């Protein structure tokens, strides 16, 4: 049976110190990774808030332009409806042209009825 001498106390202490240093370094790395992740999360949230703000501003602008264009079109339709409902007093020339057109139409209609 082979027996080994126990490691000298200095070697054991050095090994324990290395393990503790590695554990401390790993803990520091985990803490740093957590801080980095928190910073990335906050950056992403800030970017999302900025995007939401820009999007809302663009939507308000588009909506305002649509409402203005629609209001103008409705006003034009209202004006056209008002114009269509307005009476027009015929001038003597228009009255003469209308009388001539009615006479021609009456003549054509009576000719067809007798033919």
KOLGU-4560 file (N, C-alpha, C; in nm, 3 decimals, padded with zeros to 5 digits):
<recs>
<n_xx: 00.083 n_yy: -00.116 n_zz: 00.000 ca_xx: 00.000 ca_yy: 00.000 ca_zz: 00.000 c_xx: 00.088 c_yy: 00.124 c_zz: 00.000 mol: A seq: 1 type: UNK>
<n_xx: 00.051 n_yy: 00.217 n_zz: -00.086 ca_xx: 00.132 ca_yy: 00.337 ca_zz: -00.099 c_xx: 00.070 c_yy: 00.445 c_zz: -00.011 mol: A seq: 2 type: UNK>
<n_xx: 00.151 n_yy: 00.507 n_zz: 00.064 ca_xx: 00.101 ca_yy: 00.616 ca_zz: 00.147 c_xx: 00.162 c_yy: 00.745 c_zz: 00.096 mol: A seq: 3 type: UNK>
<n_xx: 00.082 n_yy: 00.845 n_zz: 00.103 ca_xx: 00.135 ca_yy: 00.974 ca_zz: 00.060 c_xx: 00.145 c_yy: 01.064 c_zz: 00.181 mol: A seq: 4 type: UNK>
<n_xx: 00.241 n_yy: 01.146 n_zz: 00.174 ca_xx: 00.258 ca_yy: 01.240 ca_zz: 00.285 c_xx: 00.154 c_yy: 01.351 c_zz: 00.268 mol: A seq: 5 type: UNK>
<n_xx: 00.100 n_yy: 01.391 n_zz: 00.377 ca_xx: 00.005 ca_yy: 01.503 ca_zz: 00.363 c_xx: 00.077 c_yy: 01.626 c_zz: 00.309 mol: A seq: 6 type: UNK>
<n_xx: -00.001 n_yy: 01.708 n_zz: 00.236 ca_xx: 00.058 ca_yy: 01.827 ca_zz: 00.177 c_xx: 00.105 c_yy: 01.921 c_zz: 00.287 mol: A seq: 7 type: UNK>
<n_xx: 00.211 n_yy: 01.992 n_zz: 00.263 ca_xx: 00.259 ca_yy: 02.084 ca_zz: 00.364 c_xx: 00.152 c_yy: 02.191 c_zz: 00.390 mol: A seq: 8 type: UNK>
<n_xx: 00.148 n_yy: 02.243 n_zz: 00.509 ca_xx: 00.046 ca_yy: 02.341 ca_zz: 00.544 c_xx: 00.047 c_yy: 02.464 c_zz: 00.453 mol: A seq: 9 type: UNK>
<n_xx: 00.160 n_yy: 02.504 n_zz: 00.408 ca_xx: 00.166 ca_yy: 02.621 ca_zz: 00.318 c_xx: 00.094 c_yy: 02.592 c_zz: 00.187 mol: A seq: 10 type: UNK>
<n_xx: 00.108 n_yy: 02.473 n_zz: 00.134 ca_xx: 00.043 ca_yy: 02.435 ca_zz: 00.008 c_xx: -00.108 c_yy: 02.431 c_zz: 00.026 mol: A seq: 11 type: UNK>
<n_xx: -00.152 n_yy: 02.381 n_zz: 00.140 ca_xx: -00.296 ca_yy: 02.375 ca_zz: 00.168 c_xx: -00.351 c_yy: 02.516 c_zz: 00.179 mol: A seq: 12 type: UNK>
<n_xx: -00.281 n_yy: 02.598 n_zz: 00.252 ca_xx: -00.326 ca_yy: 02.736 ca_zz: 00.268 c_xx: -00.330 c_yy: 02.808 c_zz: 00.133 mol: A seq: 13 type: UNK>
<n_xx: -00.232 n_yy: 02.781 n_zz: 00.051 ca_xx: -00.227 ca_yy: 02.843 ca_zz: -00.082 c_xx: -00.342 c_yy: 02.795 c_zz: -00.167 mol: A seq: 14 type: UNK>
<n_xx: -00.372 n_yy: 02.667 n_zz: -00.160 ca_xx: -00.483 ca_yy: 02.612 ca_zz: -00.238 c_xx: -00.616 c_yy: 02.671 c_zz: -00.191 mol: A seq: 15 type: UNK>
<n_xx: -00.634 n_yy: 02.682 n_zz: -00.061 ca_xx: -00.757 ca_yy: 02.741 ca_zz: -00.007 c_xx: -00.767 c_yy: 02.886 c_zz: -00.050 mol: A seq: 16 type: UNK>
<n_xx: -00.656 n_yy: 02.957 n_zz: -00.047 ca_xx: -00.655 ca_yy: 03.098 ca_zz: -00.088 c_xx: -00.693 c_yy: 03.111 c_zz: -00.236 mol: A seq: 17 type: UNK>
<n_xx: -00.640 n_yy: 03.019 n_zz: -00.320 ca_xx: -00.674 ca_yy: 03.022 ca_zz: -00.463 c_xx: -00.824 c_yy: 02.996 c_zz: -00.483 mol: A seq: 18 type: UNK>
<n_xx: -00.877 n_yy: 02.899 n_zz: -00.409 ca_xx: -01.021 ca_yy: 02.868 ca_zz: -00.420 c_xx: -01.103 c_yy: 02.988 c_zz: -00.376 mol: A seq: 19 type: UNK>
<n_xx: -01.065 n_yy: 03.049 n_zz: -00.266 ca_xx: -01.139 ca_yy: 03.167 ca_zz: -00.218 c_xx: -01.129 c_yy: 03.283 c_zz: -00.315 mol: A seq: 20 type: UNK>
<n_xx: -01.010 n_yy: 03.302 n_zz: -00.373 ca_xx: -00.993 ca_yy: 03.409 ca_zz: -00.474 c_xx: -01.081 c_yy: 03.381 c_zz: -00.597 mol: A seq: 21 type: UNK>
<n_xx: -01.083 n_yy: 03.256 n_zz: -00.639 ca_xx: -01.165 ca_yy: 03.220 ca_zz: -00.755 c_xx: -01.313 c_yy: 03.240 c_zz: -00.725 mol: A seq: 22 type: UNK>
<n_xx: -01.353 n_yy: 03.203 n_zz: -00.602 ca_xx: -01.493 ca_yy: 03.221 ca_zz: -00.562 c_xx: -01.529 c_yy: 03.370 c_zz: -00.559 mol: A seq: 23 type: UNK>
<n_xx: -01.440 n_yy: 03.451 n_zz: -00.505 ca_xx: -01.462 ca_yy: 03.595 ca_zz: -00.499 c_xx: -01.469 c_yy: 03.653 c_zz: -00.641 mol: A seq: 24 type: UNK>
<n_xx: -01.380 n_yy: 03.610 n_zz: -00.729 ca_xx: -01.380 ca_yy: 03.657 ca_zz: -00.869 c_xx: -01.509 c_yy: 03.616 c_zz: -00.939 mol: A seq: 25 type: UNK>
<n_xx: -01.554 n_yy: 03.494 n_zz: -00.913 ca_xx: -01.679 ca_yy: 03.448 ca_zz: -00.974 c_xx: -01.796 c_yy: 03.530 c_zz: -00.923 mol: A seq: 26 type: UNK>
<n_xx: -01.797 n_yy: 03.558 n_zz: -00.792 ca_xx: -01.904 ca_yy: 03.642 ca_zz: -00.734 c_xx: -01.902 c_yy: 03.781 c_zz: -00.795 mol: A seq: 27 type: UNK>
<n_xx: -01.780 n_yy: 03.837 n_zz: -00.811 ca_xx: -01.769 ca_yy: 03.969 ca_zz: -00.873 c_xx: -01.819 c_yy: 03.966 c_zz: -01.018 mol: A seq: 28 type: UNK>
<n_xx: -01.786 n_yy: 03.860 n_zz: -01.091 ca_xx: -01.830 ca_yy: 03.847 ca_zz: -01.230 c_xx: -01.982 c_yy: 03.836 c_zz: -01.237 mol: A seq: 29 type: UNK>
<n_xx: -02.041 n_yy: 03.760 n_zz: -01.144 ca_xx: -02.188 ca_yy: 03.748 ca_zz: -01.142 c_xx: -02.251 c_yy: 03.883 c_zz: -01.111 mol: A seq: 30 type: UNK>
<n_xx: -02.194 n_yy: 03.955 n_zz: -01.014 ca_xx: -02.247 ca_yy: 04.088 ca_zz: -00.980 c_xx: -02.234 c_yy: 04.183 c_zz: -01.099 mol: A seq: 31 type: UNK>
<n_xx: -02.120 n_yy: 04.180 n_zz: -01.167 ca_xx: -02.099 ca_yy: 04.265 ca_zz: -01.284 c_xx: -02.197 c_yy: 04.229 c_zz: -01.395 mol: A seq: 32 type: UNK>
<n_xx: -02.218 n_yy: 04.099 n_zz: -01.415 ca_xx: -02.314 ca_yy: 04.057 ca_zz: -01.517 c_xx: -02.455 c_yy: 04.104 c_zz: -01.483 mol: A seq: 33 type: UNK>
<n_xx: -02.491 n_yy: 04.100 n_zz: -01.354 ca_xx: -02.622 ca_yy: 04.150 ca_zz: -01.311 c_xx: -02.636 c_yy: 04.299 c_zz: -01.336 mol: A seq: 34 type: UNK>
<n_xx: -02.529 n_yy: 04.376 n_zz: -01.306 ca_xx: -02.531 ca_yy: 04.520 ca_zz: -01.332 c_xx: -02.542 c_yy: 04.549 c_zz: -01.481 mol: A seq: 35 type: UNK>
<n_xx: -02.466 n_yy: 04.473 n_zz: -01.560 ca_xx: -02.472 ca_yy: 04.491 ca_zz: -01.705 c_xx: -02.611 c_yy: 04.460 c_zz: -01.758 mol: A seq: 36 type: UNK>
<n_xx: -02.670 n_yy: 04.352 n_zz: -01.710 ca_xx: -02.805 ca_yy: 04.315 ca_zz: -01.754 c_xx: -02.906 c_yy: 04.421 c_zz: -01.713 mol: A seq: 37 type: UNK>
<n_xx: -02.892 n_yy: 04.475 n_zz: -01.591 ca_xx: -02.983 ca_yy: 04.581 ca_zz: -01.546 c_xx: -02.969 c_yy: 04.705 c_zz: -01.633 mol: A seq: 38 type: UNK>
<n_xx: -02.845 n_yy: 04.740 n_zz: -01.667 ca_xx: -02.822 ca_yy: 04.856 ca_zz: -01.754 c_xx: -02.880 c_yy: 04.832 c_zz: -01.892 mol: A seq: 39 type: UNK>
<n_xx: -02.863 n_yy: 04.712 n_zz: -01.945 ca_xx: -02.919 ca_yy: 04.680 ca_zz: -02.077 c_xx: -03.071 c_yy: 04.686 c_zz: -02.073 mol: A seq: 40 type: UNK>
<n_xx: -03.129 n_yy: 04.636 n_zz: -01.964 ca_xx: -03.275 ca_yy: 04.640 ca_zz: -01.950 c_xx: -03.324 c_yy: 04.784 c_zz: -01.946 mol: A seq: 41 type: UNK>
<n_xx: -03.256 n_yy: 04.869 n_zz: -01.870 ca_xx: -03.297 ca_yy: 05.009 ca_zz: -01.862 c_xx: -03.279 c_yy: 05.079 c_zz: -01.996 mol: A seq: 42 type: UNK>
<n_xx: -03.170 n_yy: 05.048 n_zz: -02.067 ca_xx: -03.150 ca_yy: 05.105 ca_zz: -02.201 c_xx: -03.263 c_yy: 05.063 c_zz: -02.294 mol: A seq: 43 type: UNK>
<n_xx: -03.301 n_yy: 04.937 n_zz: -02.287 ca_xx: -03.410 ca_yy: 04.887 ca_zz: -02.373 c_xx: -03.541 c_yy: 04.955 c_zz: -02.338 mol: A seq: 44 type: UNK>
<n_xx: -03.565 n_yy: 04.973 n_zz: -02.208 ca_xx: -03.689 ca_yy: 05.042 ca_zz: -02.167 c_xx: -03.688 c_yy: 05.186 c_zz: -02.214 mol: A seq: 45 type: UNK>
<n_xx: -03.574 n_yy: 05.253 n_zz: -02.202 ca_xx: -03.564 ca_yy: 05.393 ca_zz: -02.248 c_xx: -03.587 c_yy: 05.401 c_zz: -02.399 mol: A seq: 46 type: UNK>
<n_xx: -03.530 n_yy: 05.307 n_zz: -02.473 ca_xx: -03.551 ca_yy: 05.306 ca_zz: -02.619 c_xx: -03.697 c_yy: 05.281 c_zz: -02.651 mol: A seq: 47 type: UNK>
<n_xx: -03.762 n_yy: 05.193 n_zz: -02.577 ca_xx: -03.904 ca_yy: 05.164 ca_zz: -02.601 c_xx: -03.989 c_yy: 05.287 c_zz: -02.569 mol: A seq: 48 type: UNK>
<n_xx: -03.955 n_yy: 05.357 n_zz: -02.460 ca_xx: -04.030 ca_yy: 05.479 ca_zz: -02.426 c_xx: -04.011 c_yy: 05.585 c_zz: -02.535 mol: A seq: 49 type: UNK>
<n_xx: -03.889 n_yy: 05.600 n_zz: -02.584 ca_xx: -03.862 ca_yy: 05.699 ca_zz: -02.690 c_xx: -03.938 c_yy: 05.662 c_zz: -02.817 mol: A seq: 50 type: UNK>
<n_xx: -03.939 n_yy: 05.534 n_zz: -02.851 ca_xx: -04.013 ca_yy: 05.489 ca_zz: -02.969 c_xx: -04.162 c_yy: 05.515 c_zz: -02.952 mol: A seq: 51 type: UNK>
<n_xx: -04.214 n_yy: 05.486 n_zz: -02.834 ca_xx: -04.357 ca_yy: 05.510 ca_zz: -02.808 c_xx: -04.390 c_yy: 05.659 c_zz: -02.819 mol: A seq: 52 type: UNK>
<n_xx: -04.302 n_yy: 05.743 n_zz: -02.770 ca_xx: -04.323 ca_yy: 05.888 ca_zz: -02.778 c_xx: -04.323 c_yy: 05.935 c_zz: -02.923 mol: A seq: 53 type: UNK>
<n_xx: -04.223 n_yy: 05.889 n_zz: -03.000 ca_xx: -04.217 ca_yy: 05.927 ca_zz: -03.142 c_xx: -04.339 c_yy: 05.876 c_zz: -03.217 mol: A seq: 54 type: UNK>
<n_xx: -04.379 n_yy: 05.753 n_zz: -03.189 ca_xx: -04.493 ca_yy: 05.693 ca_zz: -03.257 c_xx: -04.621 c_yy: 05.771 c_zz: -03.226 mol: A seq: 55 type: UNK>
<n_xx: -04.640 n_yy: 05.805 n_zz: -03.099 ca_xx: -04.758 ca_yy: 05.881 ca_zz: -03.059 c_xx: -04.760 c_yy: 06.018 c_zz: -03.126 mol: A seq: 56 type: UNK>
<n_xx: -04.644 n_yy: 06.083 n_zz: -03.133 ca_xx: -04.635 ca_yy: 06.213 ca_zz: -03.198 c_xx: -04.670 c_yy: 06.201 c_zz: -03.347 mol: A seq: 57 type: UNK>
<n_xx: -04.618 n_yy: 06.097 n_zz: -03.412 ca_xx: -04.648 ca_yy: 06.077 ca_zz: -03.555 c_xx: -04.795 c_yy: 06.046 c_zz: -03.577 mol: A seq: 58 type: UNK>
<n_xx: -04.853 n_yy: 05.966 n_zz: -03.489 ca_xx: -04.995 ca_yy: 05.934 ca_zz: -03.501 c_xx: -05.080 c_yy: 06.060 c_zz: -03.484 mol: A seq: 59 type: UNK>
<n_xx: -05.044 n_yy: 06.144 n_zz: -03.384 ca_xx: -05.118 ca_yy: 06.269 ca_zz: -03.366 c_xx: -05.107 c_yy: 06.358 c_zz: -03.489 mol: A seq: 60 type: UNK>
<n_xx: -04.987 n_yy: 06.364 n_zz: -03.547 ca_xx: -04.967 ca_yy: 06.446 ca_zz: -03.667 c_xx: -05.050 c_yy: 06.394 c_zz: -03.784 mol: A seq: 61 type: UNK>
<n_xx: -05.049 n_yy: 06.264 n_zz: -03.804 ca_xx: -05.126 ca_yy: 06.204 ca_zz: -03.914 c_xx: -05.275 c_yy: 06.225 c_zz: -03.890 mol: A seq: 62 type: UNK>
<n_xx: -05.318 n_yy: 06.205 n_zz: -03.766 ca_xx: -05.460 ca_yy: 06.223 ca_zz: -03.733 c_xx: -05.503 c_yy: 06.368 c_zz: -03.757 mol: A seq: 63 type: UNK>
<n_xx: -05.419 n_yy: 06.464 n_zz: -03.716 ca_xx: -05.451 ca_yy: 06.605 ca_zz: -03.735 c_xx: -05.460 c_yy: 06.639 c_zz: -03.884 mol: A seq: 64 type: UNK>
<n_xx: -05.368 n_yy: 06.587 n_zz: -03.963 ca_xx: -05.372 ca_yy: 06.612 ca_zz: -04.108 c_xx: -05.496 c_yy: 06.550 c_zz: -04.170 mol: A seq: 65 type: UNK>
<n_xx: -05.531 n_yy: 06.429 n_zz: -04.126 ca_xx: -05.652 ca_yy: 06.363 ca_zz: -04.177 c_xx: -05.776 c_yy: 06.444 c_zz: -04.140 mol: A seq: 66 type: UNK>
<n_xx: -05.783 n_yy: 06.489 n_zz: -04.015 ca_xx: -05.899 ca_yy: 06.566 ca_zz: -03.972 c_xx: -05.910 c_yy: 06.698 c_zz: -04.048 mol: A seq: 67 type: UNK>
<n_xx: -05.795 n_yy: 06.763 n_zz: -04.072 ca_xx: -05.797 ca_yy: 06.890 ca_zz: -04.147 c_xx: -05.842 c_yy: 06.866 c_zz: -04.290 mol: A seq: 68 type: UNK>
<n_xx: -05.788 n_yy: 06.760 n_zz: -04.352 ca_xx: -05.827 ca_yy: 06.729 ca_zz: -04.490 c_xx: -05.976 c_yy: 06.693 c_zz: -04.498 mol: A seq: 69 type: UNK>
<n_xx: -06.022 n_yy: 06.614 n_zz: -04.402 ca_xx: -06.162 ca_yy: 06.575 ca_zz: -04.401 c_xx: -06.252 c_yy: 06.695 c_zz: -04.379 mol: A seq: 70 type: UNK>
<n_xx: -06.213 n_yy: 06.785 n_zz: -04.287 ca_xx: -06.292 ca_yy: 06.906 ca_zz: -04.263 c_xx: -06.300 c_yy: 06.992 c_zz: -04.389 mol: A seq: 71 type: UNK>
<n_xx: -06.189 n_yy: 07.002 n_zz: -04.461 ca_xx: -06.190 ca_yy: 07.081 ca_zz: -04.586 c_xx: -06.281 c_yy: 07.017 c_zz: -04.690 mol: A seq: 72 type: UNK>
<n_xx: -06.275 n_yy: 06.884 n_zz: -04.701 ca_xx: -06.361 ca_yy: 06.815 ca_zz: -04.798 c_xx: -06.508 c_yy: 06.828 c_zz: -04.761 mol: A seq: 73 type: UNK>
<n_xx: -06.539 n_yy: 06.818 n_zz: -04.633 ca_xx: -06.679 ca_yy: 06.834 ca_zz: -04.589 c_xx: -06.725 c_yy: 06.976 c_zz: -04.616 mol: A seq: 74 type: UNK>
<n_xx: -06.639 n_yy: 07.074 n_zz: -04.590 ca_xx: -06.675 ca_yy: 07.214 ca_zz: -04.618 c_xx: -06.701 c_yy: 07.233 c_zz: -04.767 mol: A seq: 75 type: UNK>
<n_xx: -06.618 n_yy: 07.171 n_zz: -04.851 ca_xx: -06.639 ca_yy: 07.182 ca_zz: -04.996 c_xx: -06.771 c_yy: 07.117 c_zz: -05.036 mol: A seq: 76 type: UNK>
<n_xx: -06.801 n_yy: 07.002 n_zz: -04.978 ca_xx: -06.929 ca_yy: 06.936 ca_zz: -05.008 c_xx: -07.048 c_yy: 07.020 c_zz: -04.959 mol: A seq: 77 type: UNK>
<n_xx: -07.034 n_yy: 07.080 n_zz: -04.842 ca_xx: -07.140 ca_yy: 07.168 ca_zz: -04.791 c_xx: -07.161 c_yy: 07.287 c_zz: -04.885 mol: A seq: 78 type: UNK>
<n_xx: -07.050 n_yy: 07.344 n_zz: -04.932 ca_xx: -07.060 ca_yy: 07.458 ca_zz: -05.024 c_xx: -07.126 c_yy: 07.415 c_zz: -05.155 mol: A seq: 79 type: UNK>
<n_xx: -07.089 n_yy: 07.297 n_zz: -05.205 ca_xx: -07.150 ca_yy: 07.248 ca_zz: -05.328 c_xx: -07.298 c_yy: 07.222 c_zz: -05.309 mol: A seq: 80 type: UNK>
<n_xx: -07.335 n_yy: 07.170 n_zz: -05.193 ca_xx: -07.477 ca_yy: 07.146 ca_zz: -05.166 c_xx: -07.553 c_yy: 07.277 c_zz: -05.157 mol: A seq: 81 type: UNK>
<n_xx: -07.492 n_yy: 07.376 n_zz: -05.096 ca_xx: -07.556 ca_yy: 07.508 ca_zz: -05.087 c_xx: -07.572 c_yy: 07.567 c_zz: -05.226 mol: A seq: 82 type: UNK>
<n_xx: -07.467 n_yy: 07.557 n_zz: -05.309 ca_xx: -07.474 ca_yy: 07.609 ca_zz: -05.445 c_xx: -07.580 c_yy: 07.535 c_zz: -05.526 mol: A seq: 83 type: UNK>
<n_xx: -07.589 n_yy: 07.404 n_zz: -05.506 ca_xx: -07.686 ca_yy: 07.325 ca_zz: -05.583 c_xx: -07.828 c_yy: 07.362 c_zz: -05.546 mol: A seq: 84 type: UNK>
<n_xx: -07.849 n_yy: 07.401 n_zz: -05.422 ca_xx: -07.984 ca_yy: 07.436 ca_zz: -05.377 c_xx: -08.021 c_yy: 07.581 c_zz: -05.405 mol: A seq: 85 type: UNK>
<n_xx: -07.925 n_yy: 07.661 n_zz: -05.448 ca_xx: -07.953 ca_yy: 07.803 ca_zz: -05.473 c_xx: -08.030 c_yy: 07.821 c_zz: -05.604 mol: A seq: 86 type: UNK>
<n_xx: -08.119 n_yy: 07.916 n_zz: -05.602 ca_xx: -08.195 ca_yy: 07.946 ca_zz: -05.724 c_xx: -08.112 c_yy: 08.040 c_zz: -05.811 mol: A seq: 87 type: UNK>
<n_xx: -08.130 n_yy: 08.022 n_zz: -05.939 ca_xx: -08.056 ca_yy: 08.103 ca_zz: -06.035 c_xx: -08.158 c_yy: 08.181 c_zz: -06.117 mol: A seq: 88 type: UNK>
<n_xx: -08.150 n_yy: 08.311 n_zz: -06.110 ca_xx: -08.239 ca_yy: 08.395 ca_zz: -06.191 c_xx: -08.185 c_yy: 08.397 c_zz: -06.333 mol: A seq: 89 type: UNK>
<n_xx: -08.269 n_yy: 08.360 n_zz: -06.426 ca_xx: -08.225 ca_yy: 08.353 ca_zz: -06.566 c_xx: -08.214 c_yy: 08.494 c_zz: -06.624 mol: A seq: 90 type: UNK>
<n_xx: -08.109 n_yy: 08.512 n_zz: -06.703 ca_xx: -08.093 ca_yy: 08.638 ca_zz: -06.776 c_xx: -08.186 c_yy: 08.633 c_zz: -06.897 mol: A seq: 91 type: UNK>
<n_xx: -08.213 n_yy: 08.746 n_zz: -06.958 ca_xx: -08.299 ca_yy: 08.744 ca_zz: -07.078 c_xx: -08.243 c_yy: 08.654 c_zz: -07.187 mol: A seq: 92 type: UNK>
<n_xx: -08.109 n_yy: 08.650 n_zz: -07.203 ca_xx: -08.049 ca_yy: 08.564 ca_zz: -07.305 c_xx: -08.072 c_yy: 08.417 c_zz: -07.272 mol: A seq: 93 type: UNK>
<n_xx: -08.053 n_yy: 08.380 n_zz: -07.144 ca_xx: -08.075 ca_yy: 08.242 ca_zz: -07.103 c_xx: -08.222 c_yy: 08.204 c_zz: -07.120 mol: A seq: 94 type: UNK>
<n_xx: -08.310 n_yy: 08.298 n_zz: -07.088 ca_xx: -08.453 ca_yy: 08.273 ca_zz: -07.102 c_xx: -08.488 c_yy: 08.248 c_zz: -07.249 mol: A seq: 95 type: UNK>
<n_xx: -08.428 n_yy: 08.325 n_zz: -07.340 ca_xx: -08.455 ca_yy: 08.310 ca_zz: -07.484 c_xx: -08.401 c_yy: 08.175 c_zz: -07.533 mol: A seq: 96 type: UNK>
<n_xx: -08.282 n_yy: 08.136 n_zz: -07.489 ca_xx: -08.227 ca_yy: 08.006 ca_zz: -07.529 c_xx: -08.312 c_yy: 07.891 c_zz: -07.477 mol: A seq: 97 type: UNK>
<n_xx: -08.362 n_yy: 07.906 n_zz: -07.352 ca_xx: -08.446 ca_yy: 07.801 ca_zz: -07.295 c_xx: -08.578 c_yy: 07.791 c_zz: -07.372 mol: A seq: 98 type: UNK>
<n_xx: -08.638 n_yy: 07.905 n_zz: -07.404 ca_xx: -08.764 ca_yy: 07.903 ca_zz: -07.480 c_xx: -08.744 c_yy: 07.838 c_zz: -07.617 mol: A seq: 99 type: UNK>
<n_xx: -08.631 n_yy: 07.867 n_zz: -07.680 ca_xx: -08.603 ca_yy: 07.808 ca_zz: -07.812 c_xx: -08.584 c_yy: 07.657 c_zz: -07.799 mol: A seq: 100 type: UNK>
<n_xx: -08.513 n_yy: 07.613 n_zz: -07.696 ca_xx: -08.492 ca_yy: 07.470 ca_zz: -07.676 c_xx: -08.623 c_yy: 07.399 c_zz: -07.647 mol: A seq: 101 type: UNK>
<n_xx: -08.709 n_yy: 07.462 n_zz: -07.570 ca_xx: -08.840 ca_yy: 07.401 ca_zz: -07.539 c_xx: -08.924 c_yy: 07.392 c_zz: -07.666 mol: A seq: 102 type: UNK>
<n_xx: -08.918 n_yy: 07.495 n_zz: -07.747 ca_xx: -08.996 ca_yy: 07.494 ca_zz: -07.871 c_xx: -08.948 c_yy: 07.383 c_zz: -07.965 mol: A seq: 103 type: UNK>
<n_xx: -08.816 n_yy: 07.367 n_zz: -07.976 ca_xx: -08.761 ca_yy: 07.260 ca_zz: -08.061 c_xx: -08.802 c_yy: 07.124 c_zz: -08.008 mol: A seq: 104 type: UNK>
<n_xx: -08.793 n_yy: 07.105 n_zz: -07.877 ca_xx: -08.831 ca_yy: 06.978 ca_zz: -07.817 c_xx: -08.979 c_yy: 06.949 c_zz: -07.839 mol: A seq: 105 type: UNK>
<n_xx: -09.063 n_yy: 07.050 n_zz: -07.821 ca_xx: -09.207 ca_yy: 07.031 ca_zz: -07.841 c_xx: -09.236 c_yy: 06.994 c_zz: -07.985 mol: A seq: 106 type: UNK>
<n_xx: -09.167 n_yy: 07.057 n_zz: -08.077 ca_xx: -09.188 ca_yy: 07.027 ca_zz: -08.219 c_xx: -09.147 c_yy: 06.884 c_zz: -08.250 mol: A seq: 107 type: UNK>
<n_xx: -09.035 n_yy: 06.842 n_zz: -08.196 ca_xx: -08.989 ca_yy: 06.706 ca_zz: -08.221 c_xx: -09.085 c_yy: 06.603 c_zz: -08.161 mol: A seq: 108 type: UNK>
<n_xx: -09.132 n_yy: 06.631 n_zz: -08.042 ca_xx: -09.224 ca_yy: 06.537 ca_zz: -07.975 c_xx: -09.358 c_yy: 06.528 c_zz: -08.049 mol: A seq: 109 type: UNK>
<n_xx: -09.406 n_yy: 06.638 n_zz: -08.097 ca_xx: -09.536 ca_yy: 06.637 ca_zz: -08.167 c_xx: -09.522 c_yy: 06.575 c_zz: -08.305 mol: A seq: 110 type: UNK>
<n_xx: -09.409 n_yy: 06.590 n_zz: -08.369 ca_xx: -09.386 ca_yy: 06.527 ca_zz: -08.497 c_xx: -09.384 c_yy: 06.377 c_zz: -08.483 mol: A seq: 111 type: UNK>
<n_xx: -09.317 n_yy: 06.329 n_zz: -08.378 ca_xx: -09.309 ca_yy: 06.184 ca_zz: -08.358 c_xx: -09.444 c_yy: 06.127 c_zz: -08.324 mol: A seq: 112 type: UNK>
<n_xx: -09.524 n_yy: 06.201 n_zz: -08.251 ca_xx: -09.656 ca_yy: 06.151 ca_zz: -08.216 c_xx: -09.746 c_yy: 06.143 c_zz: -08.337 mol: A seq: 113 type: UNK>
<n_xx: -09.731 n_yy: 06.231 n_zz: -08.433 ca_xx: -09.818 ca_yy: 06.231 ca_zz: -08.552 c_xx: -09.763 c_yy: 06.140 c_zz: -08.662 mol: A seq: 114 type: UNK>
<n_xx: -09.639 n_yy: 06.107 n_zz: -08.655 ca_xx: -09.579 ca_yy: 06.028 ca_zz: -08.761 c_xx: -09.613 c_yy: 05.883 c_zz: -08.754 mol: A seq: 115 type: UNK>
</recs>
